[in-house]
Amino acid sequence: MSGQKKAKSPLLDEIEIDFARPDDAAEISRLLAVSFAPVKDVYTDEAFAHTTPSAEVISGRFGEGPIWVARLNGQIVGTVSGVPETQRYYVRSMAVDPKYQGFGIGKKLLKALEADAESRGYKVIYLYTTYSLQSAVKLYKSCGYQWVRDTAEEEFYGTAGVEMEKKIGK
C-alpha cells in the first residue's frame, strides 16, 4: 500500500524523552553496544570502539553538550547527544535499541536535539553515518537531513561514510 502513512505506534506515546543524567552513562554505553552489535562488521575495530564508548567516556561527554535519552517504563531505549560547535551543531551517538526501532523513537530524539540547537541560534545541524546503516540514512533523510559529502576511510578509523546536514531556524 504505497503512499499510505504508517500508523503511529501506541508505544511512542509511552516514550519519555529527557536529559540524561551522569548516572545514566553505564546504561547509555550498554545501549550503544547493543544497538551497534548487529552491524559491527561494517566498522573497523577502532571505529566500532569509538562508536560504542565506555561509560567513562560517556561521563566525560556531559561537559561537551546535552545528552538525551528515550525511556520506556524507566528503561533507556534510545539516546542521542549534541555538541554545539562554532558554526554547526553536531549530532553524536544516536541509537535506539533494536527491539524498539521503527516506532518513531529516533525521530522523537532528533526533534529534542533540533529544538535545542535552534534555541541556541544554530542554523545547521550535521552528522556522520555509514551507508551500511541504511535504516539510519533513511531516518535522517525522512527528518530532512541531506547528503553533504562522502567521508573517506581515513576520517573515521578506517570506516568510510557520509556526512549529512539539516538547515533549521529562520
DSSP file with accessible surface (Angstrom, degrees, kcal/mol):
  #  RESIDUE AA STRUCTURE BP1 BP2  ACC     N-H-->O    O-->H-N    N-H-->O    O-->H-N    TCO  KAPPA ALPHA  PHI   PSI    X-CA   Y-CA   Z-CA
    1    1 A M    >         0   0  186      0, 0.0     3,-1.3     0, 0.0     2,-0.0   0.000 360.0 360.0 360.0  71.9    0.0    0.0    0.0
    2    2 A S  T 3   +     0   0  125      1,-0.2     3,-0.1     3,-0.0     0, 0.0  -0.353 360.0  31.6 -67.6 149.3    2.4    2.7   -1.2
    3    3 A G  T 3  S+     0   0   87      1,-0.3     2,-0.3    -2,-0.0    -1,-0.2   0.177  89.3 117.7  91.5 -20.0    1.5    6.2   -0.4
    4    4 A Q    <   -     0   0  135     -3,-1.3    -1,-0.3     1,-0.0     2,-0.3  -0.648  67.2-120.7 -82.6 142.5   -0.2    5.4    2.9
    5    5 A K        -     0   0  202     -2,-0.3     2,-0.1    -3,-0.1     3,-0.1  -0.611  29.6-111.0 -81.1 137.1    1.2    6.8    6.0
    6    6 A K        -     0   0  162     -2,-0.3    -1,-0.1     1,-0.1     3,-0.1  -0.438  38.5-106.7 -66.6 136.3    2.3    4.2    8.6
    7    7 A A        -     0   0   89     -2,-0.1     2,-0.2     1,-0.1    -1,-0.1  -0.373  36.7-106.2 -64.6 142.3    0.0    4.3   11.7
    8    8 A K        -     0   0  137      1,-0.1    -1,-0.1    -3,-0.1    96,-0.1  -0.498  35.7-119.3 -70.6 135.5    1.6    5.8   14.8
    9    9 A S    >>  -     0   0   23     94,-0.3     3,-1.1    -2,-0.2     4,-0.6  -0.556   4.9-137.2 -76.3 136.9    2.5    3.2   17.4
   10   10 A P  H >> S+     0   0   94      0, 0.0     3,-0.8     0, 0.0     4,-0.6   0.808 103.4  70.8 -60.6 -25.7    0.9    3.5   20.8
   11   11 A L  H >> S+     0   0   28      1,-0.2     3,-1.4     2,-0.2     4,-0.6   0.879  87.0  63.4 -57.3 -36.9    4.3    2.7   22.1
   12   12 A L  H X4 S+     0   0   27     -3,-1.1     3,-1.0     1,-0.3    -1,-0.2   0.853  95.8  57.9 -60.9 -34.5    5.5    6.1   21.1
   13   13 A D  H << S+     0   0  109     -3,-0.8    -1,-0.3    -4,-0.6    -2,-0.2   0.755 104.5  52.8 -66.0 -23.9    3.1    7.8   23.5
   14   14 A E  H << S+     0   0  100     -3,-1.4    59,-0.5    -4,-0.6     2,-0.4   0.575  87.3 101.5 -87.5 -10.6    4.7    5.9   26.3
   15   15 A I  E <<  -A   72   0A   5     -3,-1.0     2,-0.5    -4,-0.6    57,-0.2  -0.619  56.9-159.7 -79.6 129.8    8.2    7.1   25.4
   16   16 A E  E     -A   71   0A 128     55,-2.6    55,-3.0    -2,-0.4     2,-0.5  -0.945   1.4-157.1-110.3 127.0    9.6    9.9   27.6
   17   17 A I  E     +A   70   0A  45     -2,-0.5     2,-0.3    53,-0.2    53,-0.2  -0.906  30.0 144.7-102.4 125.6   12.4   12.0   26.2
   18   18 A D  E     -A   69   0A  54     51,-2.1    51,-2.7    -2,-0.5     2,-0.2  -0.943  52.9 -74.5-149.8 172.8   14.5   13.8   28.8
   19   19 A F  E     -A   68   0A 119     -2,-0.3    49,-0.3    49,-0.2     2,-0.1  -0.502  50.7-118.0 -70.8 139.3   18.1   14.8   29.5
   20   20 A A        -     0   0   12     47,-3.4    47,-0.2    -2,-0.2    -1,-0.1  -0.386  23.2-138.4 -70.8 155.0   20.4   12.1   30.5
   21   21 A R    >   -     0   0  113     -2,-0.1     3,-2.9     1,-0.1     4,-0.3  -0.824  25.5-108.9-110.1 154.4   22.0   12.2   34.0
   22   22 A P  G >  S+     0   0   90      0, 0.0     3,-1.7     0, 0.0     4,-0.2   0.856 119.6  61.5 -52.8 -32.5   25.6   11.3   34.7
   23   23 A D  G 3  S+     0   0  120      1,-0.3     4,-0.3     2,-0.1     3,-0.2   0.555  93.2  66.6 -75.5  -0.2   24.4    8.1   36.4
   24   24 A D  G <> S+     0   0   10     -3,-2.9     4,-2.7     1,-0.2    -1,-0.3   0.499  72.6  97.3 -88.1  -6.0   22.9    7.0   33.1
   25   25 A A  H <> S+     0   0    3     -3,-1.7     4,-2.5    -4,-0.3     5,-0.2   0.884  81.3  48.2 -56.2 -44.3   26.4    6.7   31.5
   26   26 A A  H  > S+     0   0   65     -3,-0.2     4,-2.3    -4,-0.2    -1,-0.2   0.914 113.7  47.4 -64.7 -40.4   26.7    2.9   32.0
   27   27 A E  H  > S+     0   0   62     -4,-0.3     4,-2.6     2,-0.2    -2,-0.2   0.885 111.5  50.6 -69.4 -36.4   23.2    2.3   30.6
   28   28 A I  H  X S+     0   0    4     -4,-2.7     4,-2.6     2,-0.2    -2,-0.2   0.935 110.2  50.4 -65.6 -42.7   23.9    4.6   27.6
   29   29 A S  H  X S+     0   0   24     -4,-2.5     4,-2.2    -5,-0.2    -2,-0.2   0.931 111.5  48.2 -59.6 -44.5   27.2    2.7   26.9
   30   30 A R  H  X S+     0   0   86     -4,-2.3     4,-2.6     1,-0.2     5,-0.2   0.933 110.8  51.4 -62.2 -43.7   25.3   -0.6   27.1
   31   31 A L  H  X S+     0   0    0     -4,-2.6     4,-2.8     1,-0.2     5,-0.2   0.915 109.0  49.9 -61.6 -44.3   22.6    0.7   24.8
   32   32 A L  H  X S+     0   0    0     -4,-2.6     4,-2.2     2,-0.2    -1,-0.2   0.928 111.6  49.0 -61.4 -42.3   25.2    1.8   22.2
   33   33 A A  H  X S+     0   0   42     -4,-2.2     4,-1.4    -5,-0.2    -2,-0.2   0.936 114.5  44.6 -63.4 -44.5   26.9   -1.6   22.3
   34   34 A V  H  < S+     0   0   54     -4,-2.6    -2,-0.2     1,-0.2    -1,-0.2   0.907 114.3  49.9 -65.7 -41.2   23.6   -3.5   21.9
   35   35 A S  H  < S+     0   0   13     -4,-2.8    -1,-0.2    -5,-0.2    -2,-0.2   0.854 118.2  36.7 -69.3 -35.9   22.4   -1.1   19.1
   36   36 A F  H >< S+     0   0   25     -4,-2.2     3,-1.5    -5,-0.2    -1,-0.2   0.598  92.4  89.4 -95.1  -9.8   25.5   -1.3   17.0
   37   37 A A  G >< S+     0   0   55     -4,-1.4     3,-1.6     1,-0.3     4,-0.3   0.893  82.7  57.5 -55.3 -42.1   26.4   -5.0   17.7
   38   38 A P  G 3  S+     0   0   92      0, 0.0    -1,-0.3     0, 0.0     3,-0.2   0.732 115.4  36.9 -63.8 -18.5   24.3   -6.2   14.7
   39   39 A V  G X  S+     0   0   37     -3,-1.5     3,-2.1     1,-0.1     4,-0.3   0.146  77.7 119.4-117.7  19.2   26.4   -4.0   12.3
   40   40 A K  G X   +     0   0  102     -3,-1.6     3,-1.9     1,-0.3    -1,-0.1   0.843  67.1  66.1 -54.5 -34.3   29.8   -4.4   13.9
   41   41 A D  G 3  S+     0   0  140     -4,-0.3    -1,-0.3     1,-0.3    -2,-0.1   0.642  90.5  63.2 -69.3 -10.9   31.2   -6.0   10.8
   42   42 A V  G <  S+     0   0   44     -3,-2.1     2,-0.3     2,-0.1    -1,-0.3   0.560 100.3  65.7 -87.8  -4.8   30.8   -2.7    8.8
   43   43 A Y  S <  S-     0   0   24     -3,-1.9     2,-0.1    -4,-0.3   115,-0.1  -0.824  84.7-118.5-112.0 152.6   33.3   -1.0   11.2
   44   44 A T     >  -     0   0   49     -2,-0.3     4,-2.8   113,-0.2     5,-0.2  -0.423  41.7-103.9 -72.9 164.4   36.9   -1.4   11.8
   45   45 A D  H  > S+     0   0  135      1,-0.2     4,-2.3     2,-0.2     5,-0.2   0.917 123.6  48.8 -58.1 -41.0   37.7   -2.5   15.4
   46   46 A E  H  > S+     0   0  125      2,-0.2     4,-1.9     1,-0.2    -1,-0.2   0.913 111.7  47.9 -67.3 -42.0   38.9    1.0   16.2
   47   47 A A  H  > S+     0   0    0    110,-0.6     4,-2.1     2,-0.2    -2,-0.2   0.905 111.9  50.6 -66.0 -39.1   35.8    2.7   14.6
   48   48 A F  H  X S+     0   0   26     -4,-2.8     4,-1.9     1,-0.2    -2,-0.2   0.923 108.7  51.4 -65.6 -41.5   33.5    0.3   16.5
   49   49 A A  H  < S+     0   0   60     -4,-2.3    -1,-0.2    -5,-0.2    -2,-0.2   0.898 111.5  47.9 -61.8 -38.5   35.2    1.1   19.8
   50   50 A H  H  < S+     0   0   75     -4,-1.9    -1,-0.2     1,-0.2    -2,-0.2   0.862 112.1  49.6 -69.5 -34.5   34.7    4.8   19.1
   51   51 A T  H  < S+     0   0   20     -4,-2.1    -2,-0.2     1,-0.3    -1,-0.2   0.771 116.8  41.5 -74.7 -27.1   31.1    4.3   18.2
   52   52 A T  S  < S-     0   0   23     -4,-1.9    -1,-0.3    -5,-0.2    -2,-0.1  -0.584  87.1-175.5-120.8  67.1   30.4    2.3   21.3
   53   53 A P        -     0   0    7      0, 0.0   -20,-0.2     0, 0.0   -21,-0.1  -0.159  26.4-102.2 -68.5 160.4   32.3    4.2   24.0
   54   54 A S     >  -     0   0   48      1,-0.1     4,-2.4    -5,-0.1     5,-0.2  -0.213  34.2-103.8 -71.4 166.5   32.7    3.1   27.6
   55   55 A A  H  > S+     0   0   21      1,-0.2     4,-2.8     2,-0.2     5,-0.2   0.865 122.7  57.3 -59.9 -35.2   30.7    4.6   30.5
   56   56 A E  H  > S+     0   0  144      2,-0.2     4,-1.6     1,-0.2    -1,-0.2   0.911 107.2  46.6 -64.2 -42.7   33.8    6.6   31.5
   57   57 A V  H  > S+     0   0   72      2,-0.2     4,-1.0     1,-0.2    -2,-0.2   0.936 113.0  49.5 -64.5 -44.8   34.0    8.2   28.0
   58   58 A I  H >X S+     0   0    3     -4,-2.4     3,-0.9     1,-0.2     4,-0.7   0.917 105.7  57.4 -62.5 -39.9   30.3    9.0   28.1
   59   59 A S  H >< S+     0   0   59     -4,-2.8     3,-1.0     1,-0.3     4,-0.3   0.903 105.1  51.9 -56.5 -39.8   30.6   10.5   31.5
   60   60 A G  H >< S+     0   0   49     -4,-1.6     3,-1.0     1,-0.2    -1,-0.3   0.751  99.0  65.8 -68.4 -23.0   33.2   12.9   30.1
   61   61 A R  H XX S+     0   0   16     -4,-1.0     3,-1.8    -3,-0.9     4,-0.9   0.665  78.1  81.0 -76.0 -15.7   30.8   13.9   27.3
   62   62 A F  T << S+     0   0   51     -3,-1.0     3,-0.3    -4,-0.7    -1,-0.2   0.812  91.8  53.0 -61.1 -25.3   28.4   15.6   29.7
   63   63 A G  T <4 S+     0   0   79     -3,-1.0    -1,-0.3    -4,-0.3    -2,-0.2   0.543 103.9  57.6 -83.8  -6.3   30.7   18.6   29.7
   64   64 A E  T <4 S-     0   0   95     -3,-1.8    -1,-0.2     1,-0.4    -2,-0.2   0.628 120.8 -48.4 -98.3 -18.7   30.6   18.8   25.9
   65   65 A G  S  < S-     0   0   17     -4,-0.9    -1,-0.4    -3,-0.3    18,-0.1  -0.919  75.5 -47.2 163.5 173.6   26.9   19.1   25.2
   66   66 A P        -     0   0   17      0, 0.0    16,-2.7     0, 0.0     2,-0.4  -0.318  40.4-159.4 -71.0 148.8   23.5   17.8   26.1
   67   67 A I  E     - B   0  81A   8     14,-0.2   -47,-3.4   -47,-0.2     2,-0.3  -0.998   8.6-162.8-126.3 130.1   22.7   14.1   26.0
   68   68 A W  E     -AB  19  80A  11     12,-3.3    12,-1.7    -2,-0.4     2,-0.3  -0.827   2.2-162.8-110.4 154.7   19.1   12.9   25.7
   69   69 A V  E     -AB  18  79A   0    -51,-2.7   -51,-2.1    -2,-0.3     2,-0.5  -0.961  15.2-139.1-131.8 151.2   17.6    9.5   26.5
   70   70 A A  E     -AB  17  78A   0      8,-2.5     7,-3.2    -2,-0.3     8,-1.1  -0.955  25.9-162.8-105.3 124.7   14.3    7.9   25.5
   71   71 A R  E     -AB  16  76A  22    -55,-3.0   -55,-2.6    -2,-0.5     2,-0.5  -0.925  14.7-170.4-114.3 138.2   12.8    6.0   28.4
   72   72 A L  E >  S-AB  15  75A   9      3,-2.7     3,-2.2    -2,-0.4   -57,-0.1  -0.988  85.1 -19.9-123.6 114.0   10.1    3.3   28.3
   73   73 A N  T 3  S-     0   0  142    -59,-0.5    -1,-0.1    -2,-0.5     3,-0.1   0.880 129.7 -52.3  52.2  40.5    8.8    2.4   31.7
   74   74 A G  T 3  S+     0   0   57      1,-0.2     2,-0.4   -58,-0.0    -1,-0.3   0.246 114.4 117.5  85.1 -13.7   12.0    3.9   33.2
   75   75 A Q  E <   -B   72   0A  78     -3,-2.2    -3,-2.7     1,-0.0     2,-0.5  -0.716  69.3-120.3 -90.7 135.9   14.3    1.8   30.9
   76   76 A I  E     +B   71   0A   3     -2,-0.4    -5,-0.2    -5,-0.2     3,-0.1  -0.626  41.2 161.5 -75.6 120.8   16.6    3.6   28.4
   77   77 A V  E     +     0   0A   0     -7,-3.2    20,-2.9    -2,-0.5     2,-0.3   0.389  62.3  20.2-119.8  -2.2   15.7    2.5   24.9
   78   78 A G  E     -BC  70  96A   0     -8,-1.1    -8,-2.5    18,-0.3     2,-0.3  -0.986  58.5-176.9-161.7 158.9   17.3    5.3   22.9
   79   79 A T  E     +BC  69  95A   2     16,-2.7    16,-2.6    -2,-0.3     2,-0.3  -0.990   6.7 173.6-156.7 154.7   19.9    8.1   23.1
   80   80 A V  E     -B   68   0A   0    -12,-1.7   -12,-3.3    -2,-0.3     2,-0.3  -0.948  12.8-158.0-156.3 148.6   21.4   11.0   21.2
   81   81 A S  E     -BC  67  92A   5     11,-2.7    11,-3.3    -2,-0.3     2,-0.4  -0.952   5.3-148.2-130.0 155.3   23.8   13.7   22.1
   82   82 A G  E     - C   0  91A   0    -16,-2.7     9,-0.2    -2,-0.3    -2,-0.0  -0.932   2.8-161.2-121.9 145.5   24.6   17.1   20.7
   83   83 A V  E     - C   0  90A  19      7,-2.3     7,-2.6    -2,-0.4     2,-0.4  -0.933  15.8-144.3-126.7 105.4   27.8   19.0   20.5
   84   84 A P  E     + C   0  89A  35      0, 0.0     5,-0.2     0, 0.0     2,-0.2  -0.560  27.8 179.2 -68.1 124.1   27.5   22.8   20.0
   85   85 A E        -     0   0   74      3,-1.7    -2,-0.0    -2,-0.4     0, 0.0  -0.574  43.0 -88.0-115.3-175.6   30.3   23.9   17.8
   86   86 A T  S    S+     0   0  130     -2,-0.2     3,-0.1     1,-0.2    -1,-0.0   0.948 117.7   6.2 -62.0 -53.0   31.3   27.3   16.3
   87   87 A Q  S    S+     0   0  155      1,-0.1    36,-0.4    35,-0.1    37,-0.3   0.736 130.2  28.7-104.3 -30.2   29.3   27.2   13.1
   88   88 A R  S    S-     0   0   61     34,-0.1    -3,-1.7    35,-0.1     2,-0.5  -0.883  70.1-119.5-134.3 165.6   27.2   24.0   13.3
   89   89 A Y  E     -Cd  84 125A   0     35,-2.2    37,-2.5    -2,-0.3     2,-0.4  -0.925  31.6-141.6-109.8 123.3   25.6   21.7   15.9
   90   90 A Y  E     -Cd  83 126A  47     -7,-2.6    -7,-2.3    -2,-0.5     2,-0.6  -0.727   1.3-146.0 -95.6 130.7   26.9   18.1   15.8
   91   91 A V  E     +C   82   0A   6     35,-3.0    37,-0.5    -2,-0.4     2,-0.4  -0.838  29.2 177.4 -90.9 122.4   24.6   15.0   16.3
   92   92 A R  E     +C   81   0A  34    -11,-3.3   -11,-2.7    -2,-0.6    35,-0.0  -0.959  48.5   7.1-130.9 147.1   26.6   12.3   18.1
   93   93 A S  E     +     0   0A  27     -2,-0.4     2,-0.5     1,-0.2    -1,-0.2   0.900  67.7 177.6  56.6  52.3   25.9    8.8   19.4
   94   94 A M  E     +     0   0A  19    -14,-0.2     2,-0.3    -3,-0.1   -14,-0.2  -0.727  13.4 150.7 -85.5 127.6   22.4    8.3   18.0
   95   95 A A  E     -C   79   0A   7    -16,-2.6   -16,-2.7    -2,-0.5     2,-0.4  -0.974  29.5-167.1-158.2 146.0   21.0    4.9   18.9
   96   96 A V  E     -C   78   0A  14     -2,-0.3   -18,-0.3   -18,-0.2     5,-0.1  -0.998  42.6-100.6-131.0 134.5   17.7    3.1   19.5
   97   97 A D    >   -     0   0    4    -20,-2.9     3,-2.5    -2,-0.4     4,-0.4  -0.272  33.7-123.3 -50.5 131.6   17.6   -0.4   21.0
   98   98 A P  G >  S+     0   0   48      0, 0.0     3,-1.0     0, 0.0    -1,-0.2   0.816 110.1  61.9 -52.6 -30.8   17.0   -2.8   18.1
   99   99 A K  G 3  S+     0   0  139      1,-0.2    -2,-0.1     3,-0.0   -22,-0.0   0.721 111.6  38.5 -66.8 -19.7   13.8   -4.1   19.8
  100  100 A Y  G X  S+     0   0   48     -3,-2.5     3,-0.9   -23,-0.2     5,-0.4   0.251  85.7 122.5-117.8  11.6   12.3   -0.7   19.6
  101  101 A Q  T <   +     0   0   90     -3,-1.0    -4,-0.0    -4,-0.4     0, 0.0  -0.445  65.8  35.5 -74.3 148.3   13.5    0.5   16.2
  102  102 A G  T 3  S+     0   0   53     -2,-0.1    -1,-0.2    33,-0.0    -3,-0.0   0.465  88.3  97.3  91.2   3.0   10.8    1.6   13.7
  103  103 A F  S <  S-     0   0   80     -3,-0.9   -94,-0.3   -95,-0.1   -91,-0.2   0.374 102.7 -98.8-102.2  -0.3    8.4    3.1   16.2
  104  104 A G  S  > S+     0   0   24     -4,-0.1     4,-2.0   -96,-0.1     5,-0.1   0.525  86.0 125.3  97.0   6.4    9.5    6.7   15.8
  105  105 A I  H  > S+     0   0    2     -5,-0.4     4,-2.5     1,-0.2     5,-0.2   0.919  73.7  52.9 -65.4 -42.5   11.8    6.9   18.8
  106  106 A G  H  > S+     0   0    8      1,-0.2     4,-2.6     2,-0.2    -1,-0.2   0.914 109.3  49.2 -59.0 -43.2   14.7    8.1   16.7
  107  107 A K  H  > S+     0   0   91      1,-0.2     4,-2.3     2,-0.2    -1,-0.2   0.906 110.0  51.6 -63.3 -39.8   12.6   10.9   15.3
  108  108 A K  H  X S+     0   0   67     -4,-2.0     4,-1.6     1,-0.2    -2,-0.2   0.905 110.7  48.0 -65.0 -40.6   11.4   12.0   18.7
  109  109 A L  H  X S+     0   0    0     -4,-2.5     4,-2.2     2,-0.2    -2,-0.2   0.925 110.9  51.0 -63.9 -45.4   15.1   12.1   19.9
  110  110 A L  H  X S+     0   0    0     -4,-2.6     4,-3.2     1,-0.2     5,-0.2   0.886 105.9  55.7 -61.5 -37.3   16.1   14.2   16.9
  111  111 A K  H  X S+     0   0  146     -4,-2.3     4,-2.3     2,-0.2    -1,-0.2   0.908 107.4  49.3 -62.4 -39.8   13.3   16.6   17.5
  112  112 A A  H  X S+     0   0   26     -4,-1.6     4,-1.9     2,-0.2    -1,-0.2   0.937 114.0  45.4 -63.9 -45.1   14.5   17.3   21.0
  113  113 A L  H  X S+     0   0    0     -4,-2.2     4,-2.7     1,-0.2    -2,-0.2   0.929 112.8  50.3 -64.0 -44.4   18.1   17.8   19.8
  114  114 A E  H  X S+     0   0   22     -4,-3.2     4,-2.7     1,-0.2     5,-0.2   0.888 108.0  52.9 -63.9 -38.5   16.9   20.1   16.9
  115  115 A A  H  X S+     0   0   60     -4,-2.3     4,-2.4    -5,-0.2    -1,-0.2   0.910 110.4  48.7 -63.5 -39.1   14.8   22.2   19.3
  116  116 A D  H  X S+     0   0   25     -4,-1.9     4,-1.3     2,-0.2    -2,-0.2   0.940 111.4  48.9 -64.7 -46.6   17.9   22.6   21.5
  117  117 A A  H  <>S+     0   0    0     -4,-2.7     5,-2.3     1,-0.2     3,-0.4   0.925 112.8  47.6 -59.8 -44.1   20.1   23.6   18.5
  118  118 A E  H ><5S+     0   0   94     -4,-2.7     3,-1.9     1,-0.2    -1,-0.2   0.908 107.4  55.7 -65.4 -39.5   17.5   26.1   17.3
  119  119 A S  H 3<5S+     0   0   95     -4,-2.4    -1,-0.2     1,-0.3    -2,-0.2   0.776 105.9  53.2 -65.2 -22.5   17.1   27.6   20.8
  120  120 A R  T 3<5S-     0   0  122     -4,-1.3    -1,-0.3    -3,-0.4    -2,-0.2   0.393 123.5-106.1 -90.0  -0.9   20.9   28.2   20.8
  121  121 A G  T < 5 +     0   0   49     -3,-1.9    -3,-0.2     1,-0.3    -2,-0.1   0.557  65.6 153.4  90.9   9.6   20.6   30.1   17.4
  122  122 A Y      < -     0   0   38     -5,-2.3    -1,-0.3    -6,-0.2   -34,-0.1  -0.428  28.3-171.1 -73.5 148.4   22.1   27.4   15.2
  123  123 A K  S    S+     0   0  110    -36,-0.4    45,-2.7     1,-0.2     2,-0.4   0.533  70.7  44.9-109.8 -16.2   21.1   27.3   11.5
  124  124 A V  E     - E   0 167A  23    -37,-0.3   -35,-2.2    43,-0.3     2,-0.4  -0.997  56.8-171.0-137.9 133.7   22.8   24.0   10.6
  125  125 A I  E     -dE  89 166A   0     41,-2.5    41,-2.7    -2,-0.4     2,-0.3  -0.946  17.4-176.6-116.0 141.1   22.9   20.6   12.3
  126  126 A Y  E     +dE  90 165A  14    -37,-2.5   -35,-3.0    -2,-0.4     2,-0.3  -0.925   9.5 174.7-139.4 164.1   25.2   17.8   10.9
  127  127 A L  E     - E   0 164A   2     37,-2.4    37,-2.4    -2,-0.3     2,-0.4  -0.962  21.8-129.3-155.9 167.6   26.1   14.2   11.5
  128  128 A Y  E     + E   0 163A  91    -37,-0.5     2,-0.3    -2,-0.3    35,-0.2  -0.970  32.5 151.2-123.4 143.4   28.1   11.3   10.2
  129  129 A T  E     - E   0 162A  15     33,-2.2    33,-2.9    -2,-0.4     2,-0.3  -0.875  39.8-102.9-150.9-176.9   27.0    7.8    9.5
  130  130 A T    >   -     0   0    9     31,-0.3     3,-1.4    -2,-0.3     7,-0.3  -0.879  20.8-126.4-114.3 151.8   27.8    5.0    7.2
  131  131 A Y  T 3  S+     0   0  100     -2,-0.3     3,-0.1     1,-0.3     6,-0.1   0.781 108.4  69.2 -64.1 -24.2   26.0    3.9    4.0
  132  132 A S  T 3  S+     0   0   74      1,-0.2     2,-1.5   -90,-0.1    -1,-0.3   0.765  84.8  71.1 -65.8 -23.6   25.8    0.4    5.5
  133  133 A L    X>  +     0   0   18     -3,-1.4     4,-2.4     1,-0.2     3,-0.6  -0.511  63.1 164.2 -90.9  67.2   23.4    1.7    8.1
  134  134 A Q  H 3> S+     0   0  113     -2,-1.5     4,-2.7     1,-0.3    -1,-0.2   0.840  70.1  55.5 -58.9 -35.8   20.6    2.1    5.6
  135  135 A S  H 3> S+     0   0   84     -3,-0.2     4,-2.2     2,-0.2    -1,-0.3   0.892 109.9  47.4 -66.6 -34.7   17.9    2.4    8.3
  136  136 A A  H <> S+     0   0   19     -3,-0.6     4,-2.9     2,-0.2     5,-0.2   0.939 112.0  48.8 -69.0 -45.4   19.8    5.3    9.9
  137  137 A V  H  X S+     0   0    5     -4,-2.4     4,-2.7    -7,-0.3     5,-0.2   0.931 112.3  49.6 -59.3 -42.9   20.3    7.0    6.5
  138  138 A K  H  X S+     0   0  162     -4,-2.7     4,-2.4    -5,-0.2    -1,-0.2   0.916 110.9  49.9 -62.9 -43.1   16.6    6.6    5.8
  139  139 A L  H  X S+     0   0   39     -4,-2.2     4,-1.2     2,-0.2    -2,-0.2   0.952 111.9  47.2 -59.6 -50.5   15.6    8.0    9.2
  140  140 A Y  H ><>S+     0   0   15     -4,-2.9     5,-2.7     1,-0.2     3,-0.5   0.916 112.2  49.7 -61.7 -42.4   17.9   11.1    8.7
  141  141 A K  H ><5S+     0   0  137     -4,-2.7     3,-1.8     1,-0.2    -1,-0.2   0.919 108.3  53.3 -61.4 -41.7   16.5   11.7    5.2
  142  142 A S  H 3<5S+     0   0   68     -4,-2.4    -1,-0.2     1,-0.3    -2,-0.2   0.742 107.6  52.8 -66.9 -20.2   12.9   11.4    6.4
  143  143 A C  T <<5S-     0   0   22     -4,-1.2    -1,-0.3    -3,-0.5    -2,-0.2   0.290 128.9 -95.1 -96.1   6.2   13.8   14.1    9.1
  144  144 A G  T < 5S+     0   0   38     -3,-1.8    23,-0.3     1,-0.3     2,-0.3   0.518  75.5 142.9  97.7   5.7   15.2   16.5    6.4
  145  145 A Y      < -     0   0    3     -5,-2.7     2,-0.3    -6,-0.2    -1,-0.3  -0.606  31.9-159.3 -80.3 141.6   18.9   15.7    6.5
  146  146 A Q  E     -F  165   0A 144     19,-3.1    19,-2.2    -2,-0.3    -5,-0.0  -0.909  25.0 -93.6-124.0 152.2   20.6   15.9    3.2
  147  147 A W  E     +F  164   0A 139     -2,-0.3    17,-0.2    17,-0.2     3,-0.1  -0.309  38.3 170.9 -60.0 135.0   23.8   14.4    1.8
  148  148 A V  E     -     0   0A  48     15,-3.0     2,-0.3     1,-0.4    16,-0.2   0.707  61.0 -35.7-109.0 -50.2   26.8   16.8    2.1
  149  149 A R  E     -F  163   0A  80     14,-1.3    14,-3.0     2,-0.0    -1,-0.4  -0.980  55.7 -98.4-167.7 158.5   29.7   14.5    1.1
  150  150 A D  E     -F  162   0A  91     -2,-0.3     2,-0.4    12,-0.2    12,-0.3  -0.649  40.6-136.0 -79.2 143.7   31.1   11.1    1.3
  151  151 A T  E     -F  161   0A  11     10,-2.3    10,-1.7    -2,-0.3     2,-0.1  -0.864  15.6-122.5-105.5 141.2   33.7   10.7    4.0
  152  152 A A    >>  -     0   0   38     -2,-0.4     3,-1.7     8,-0.2     4,-0.5  -0.395  22.9-112.2 -79.0 156.7   37.0    8.9    3.4
  153  153 A E  G >4>S+     0   0  110      1,-0.3     5,-2.0     5,-0.2     3,-1.3   0.853 115.1  63.3 -54.7 -36.5   38.1    5.9    5.5
  154  154 A E  G 345S+     0   0  158      1,-0.3     3,-0.5     4,-0.2    -1,-0.3   0.712  93.3  63.8 -64.8 -21.2   40.9    8.0    7.0
  155  155 A E  G <45S+     0   0   95     -3,-1.7    -1,-0.3     1,-0.2    -2,-0.2   0.725 112.5  29.4 -76.7 -23.3   38.4   10.3    8.6
  156  156 A F  T X<5S-     0   0   55     -3,-1.3     3,-1.8    -4,-0.5    -1,-0.2  -0.509 123.5 -74.2-142.0  69.7   36.9    7.7   10.9
  157  157 A Y  T 3 5S-     0   0   97     -3,-0.5  -110,-0.6     1,-0.3  -113,-0.2   0.821 101.4 -45.3  51.0  41.8   39.3    4.9   11.9
  158  158 A G  T 3 <S+     0   0   33     -5,-2.0     2,-0.5     1,-0.2    -1,-0.3   0.596 112.2 114.9  83.5  11.0   39.3    3.2    8.5
  159  159 A T    <   -     0   0   10     -3,-1.8    -1,-0.2    -6,-0.8    -3,-0.1  -0.954  54.3-147.2-119.9 116.3   35.5    3.3    8.0
  160  160 A A        +     0   0   47     -2,-0.5     2,-0.2    -3,-0.1    -8,-0.2  -0.342  32.5 142.8 -74.1 160.7   34.1    5.3    5.1
  161  161 A G  E     - F   0 151A   5    -10,-1.7   -10,-2.3   -31,-0.2     2,-0.3  -0.772  40.9 -81.7-164.6-148.3   30.7    7.0    5.5
  162  162 A V  E     -EF 129 150A   2    -33,-2.9   -33,-2.2   -12,-0.3     2,-0.5  -0.992  19.8-141.0-143.9 142.0   28.6   10.0    4.7
  163  163 A E  E     -EF 128 149A   7    -14,-3.0   -15,-3.0    -2,-0.3   -14,-1.3  -0.921  25.9-178.2-101.9 133.7   28.2   13.5    6.2
  164  164 A M  E     -EF 127 147A   2    -37,-2.4   -37,-2.4    -2,-0.5     2,-0.3  -0.928   2.7-174.1-128.2 154.6   24.6   14.8    6.3
  165  165 A E  E     -EF 126 146A  39    -19,-2.2   -19,-3.1    -2,-0.3     2,-0.4  -0.968  12.8-152.4-146.1 164.2   23.2   18.1    7.4
  166  166 A K  E     -E  125   0A  42    -41,-2.7   -41,-2.5    -2,-0.3     2,-0.4  -1.000  16.5-135.3-137.9 133.8   19.9   19.9    8.0
  167  167 A K  E     +E  124   0A 143     -2,-0.4     2,-0.3   -23,-0.3   -43,-0.3  -0.733  33.3 173.9 -87.0 136.2   19.1   23.6    7.9
  168  168 A I        +     0   0   21    -45,-2.7   -54,-0.0    -2,-0.4    -2,-0.0  -0.806  31.1  35.6-133.0 176.0   17.0   24.8   10.7
  169  169 A G              0   0   33     -2,-0.3   -46,-0.1   -45,-0.0   -51,-0.0  -0.162 360.0 360.0  74.7-170.5   15.7   28.0   12.1
  170  170 A K              0   0  222      0, 0.0    -2,-0.1     0, 0.0     0, 0.0  -0.655 360.0 360.0-108.8 360.0   14.6   31.1   10.3
